Amino acid sequence: DGHIWLDPDNAKVIIKHVADVLAKKRPDLKDRLDANATAAIAEIDRMDAELKGKLAPLSAKPFIVFHDAYQYFERHYGLHAAGAITLNPEVKPSARRLAEIRSTLTKNGAKCVFAEPQFSPKVISAVIEDTAAKAGTLDPLGSTLPAGPAHYAAMMRALSDALAGCLGG
């Protein structure tokens, strides 16, 4: 899972590192870069505290994700993905894999199966057919959100909102 930015602690390390690298290239901007990094880290801390409160009630509610992209997010917020439809989103899951996921869904009582906006939701429909599970959508890239300084927090809040909305938090 290369989605390291989905853990706010990692995101803060990345911000600090980028600011340091840029300051070495542009020492004349060091104070500004440091101030921007400090502000960004403070915003992540505020967002993180908010999300911890929102996601805490979901810790015992299993769910299935489209691909294995959320380990950092899950670990940071104490969530429990019961499985992933595919490890590689570029490879279509086999019929056997879909049957395994349906079994996992039933066995673990997963309440939601999450698609991603970049991939066809048909496979999600097939997995949840004739079960009590609902379909949701998670976007680990925030691909549908506007770019800009608020993108990271918006993406993390969108993930949290999608989880809470589908899992009933």
N, C-alpha and C positions, 0 to 999 in steps of 0.2 A: 504494500500500500504506500504509494508515493505522495499521498495527500496530506503532507505534514502540516500544512497551514490550517487544517481543521482543528488543531489543538491551539487555543489562544496563547499558551505558553511558548509554543514553537513560533507562532506569528510574531510575538514580541522579540524573540531572539533574531528572527529574520530581519525585522525592522532595524534593530540596533546594528546588526552586521552590515546591512546595506548602507545605513547612515555613516558608519565608520569607513567603509570602502569608498563611498563617494567623497567623504571629507579628505581622504588621502589624495584623491584625484583633484579635488577643488578645495584646498585649505582655506581659501577666502570665504567659502560658504559653510565652514564647520559649525559656527554658532547657530546659523539658521537650520542646518540639517539636524543638529542635536535638539534644537527646540521643536522641530517638526516631529522627530522621533519620540521625544518625551510626550508630546501631545497625543500622538497616535497610540502610544502604549497606555496612556491614561484612559483614552477612549476604549481601548480593548479591555482594560480592567473593569470599567463601568459596564460594558456590554457583557462581559463574562459573569459578573455578579448577577446581572439580570437573568441570563440564560440558566445559570445554576438553579435559581429559584423556580424558573419555568419548567426545567427538565427533571428536577428531583422527583416529582410524583410519577415519572415514567420509568424509573429505574427497574421496576419488576415487570414491565410490559414488553414481551418479546415482539420482534418484527423482522421482516425479511427485506433486504435491500437488493437492488438490481445488480450492482457489482460491488466488490469488496473494496470500497473507497472510504469507509467511515470509521476505521479502527481508532484513529487518533481522536476523533470527535467522541466516539462511544466511550473510550477509556477516560477521557477528560471529564465527561459529564455522567459517568456511571450508568450508561445505557447498555442494553443487551440485544444485539442483533442475533437472531437465531440462525441466520444463514444468509448466503448471497446466491442469487440465481446464477451468476457467472463470475469467475475470477478475472476474466479478460473481457471487457465490454465489446471488443472487436470480434469475438468469437461467439457465434450463435449457440445457445445452450441446446444440448441434445434432448431427445424425448426422455431418455433415461434420467438426465439431470433434472428436467422439469418434474418428473415423477418423484425423485428424491426430495426436491424442494417442497412439493405438495405434502409429502410424508412429514418432513420437518415442520412445516406450517401446522399441520394437524397435531402432531406429537407435542409441540411446544406451545400450542395455543396462541400462535402469533396472530395479532389483531390486524396488522397492516402489512402490505407488500408494496414497496416503493419503487416506482419507475424513475427514470431520469429524462429530462426534456430532449436530450440528444438522441434517444433511442426509442424504437417503436414500443408503444404500451401494449401491443397485442399479447406479448409473452406474459405480462402481468395478468391480463384478463384470463388467460389459460390457467395460470397458477391458482387464482382465487375462485375460479368457477366452482359452484356448488359448495362453497365454504362460507363461513361467517366473516372471513377476513375482508377488509376494505382495501382499495387501491389508493395510493398517495403518490406524490412526486417529491423527490429530493434532488437538488442541484448543487453538487459539491464545487462547482465553478462559478455559480451565480451568473450563468450565461444569459439569463433573461433580465438581469438587473442593469441599470445604467452604470457605466464606468465612472470613476471619480473617487475622491477621498473617502466617501462614506460606503464604498462598495463592500469592503470586508465585513463591516458590522452588519450591513444590510443582508449579505449572503448568509452570515451566521444566524441572524434573526429569522431569515426565511427558512433555513433548515429546522430551527427550533419550532417555528410556527407550524410547519408541515408535520413534524413529529407529534406535537401536542394536538393539532387538529385531528389527525387520523387516529392516534392512540387514545384520545379522549382525556388529555391532561388538562 
